[in-house]
Amino acid sequence: MKQQHQMLSKKATCNSHGQDSSYFLGWQEYEKNPYDESTNPNGIIQMGLAENQLSFDLIESWLAHNPDTVGLKRDDVSVFRELALFQDYHGMPCFKNALAKFMSEIRGNKVRFDPKNLVLTAGATSANETLMFCLAEPGEAFLLPIPYYPGFDRDLKWRTGVEIVPIHCSSSKGFQITETALEEAYRCAQKRKLKVKGVLITNPSNPLGTTTSRTELDLLLRFISAKGIHLISDEIYSGTVFTSPSFISIAEALMELKDSEKVRDRVHIVYSLSKDLGLPGFRVGAIYSDNGAVVAAATKMSSFGLVSSHTQYLLSELLSDKKFTSNYIAENRKRLQERHNMLVTGLRNAGIGTLTSNAGLFCWVDMRHLLCSKTFEGEMKLWKKILFEVGLNISPGSSCHCTEPGWFRMCFANMTQETLTLSMQRLRAFVDSADQTPTCRNLIGGSKKLSLSSRVFRLLSSNREVEPER
């Protein structure tokens, strides 16, 4: 293996990808022993994957009623050759127009998006990395509120060489962004002799499942104005907001900001259809920016990760059906709220609380009272117990760079209602069987199964990587 690594580039062998994170390792353990109601009822249930499978039937129904589109026809005439030939990497105008209107619809048509300012990318992963390449040099930094999506270590840093500096958000303030935390992060970067090029947020937040407040958005806009830096708002979950407070896009906050022209060309939005439509496999993402230079540069870079013309054609037809999109948005939100409530109730019945949330495909779950010690070592021991003995793959807060041990992200929209019910039954049985004041010894149990599974902490040598959820 060492000789093989010597044949590769430094970039290929560097350890900044994050593949050794417990977030990804949990997935790999799940894939070795996946739950199946019929063939493997004692397997691991995947609760670490933020997929939206709740509204597939709505899309499948539309496809069934639009056979011409599925058959690559327009007015009963085949468009196969047109789609099969070379497509300009600027993207198909019909799809960009439809996507821009859909983005506005999700935001209650409070803001409008100019299709000319859209850059299509192969998912939000590609969009975020492209913006890093456009806005920062290797060794420069972006500030990110923690906890944040574990994949950002890969998306933002691995190939670009950009550094991430955390903005520390605490549970005592509901993990909200504060002016003090922003300034402290900026000073920390300066002490490390890192030039700060911008701030990146996810709104709604992954992993918190909360929308960013107007107060926070205004604070961020004032901050980037004062520092002369950029702001990226990853709004991939914008259509998953299922209850109040409502979603406020950075585009809306910017539109109502006094002297917005001072920062307009330094505010950029990332979007994708992976969460709102549940189509991560279609690899459809986008960058929206009023900065012409950024749009031009990102468009050139997009040639390395294009969206297929077949996909663009199909989705342009689907998104242009306003009766469908209106019904889908409303029904999807209703289903997400019902499933969210089901998870929260199940956790509460097991004596486990959550951060109050109103969006996303997951909950930020408080298991601090179950730790054998209030340390990240204690968190890892609890995570291993839940993964290997309870049979649930959930994401430890440490994988999201949370600074408080005992928080976990738990997904609820990638499984059937019956599977979610089973996961809550398993968890409640685990909590009920635990001592009221668990010690490291009785919580871990010293079982052979768990000790044998300590391999999860070793770097896996497999060349196959876990698919990105974005």
Order of alpha helices (4+ residues) and beta strands (2+ residues): alpha-alpha-alpha-beta-alpha-alpha-beta-beta-alpha-alpha-beta-alpha-beta-beta-alpha-beta-alpha-beta-alpha-beta-beta-alpha-alpha-alpha-beta-beta-alpha-beta-beta-beta-alpha-alpha-alpha
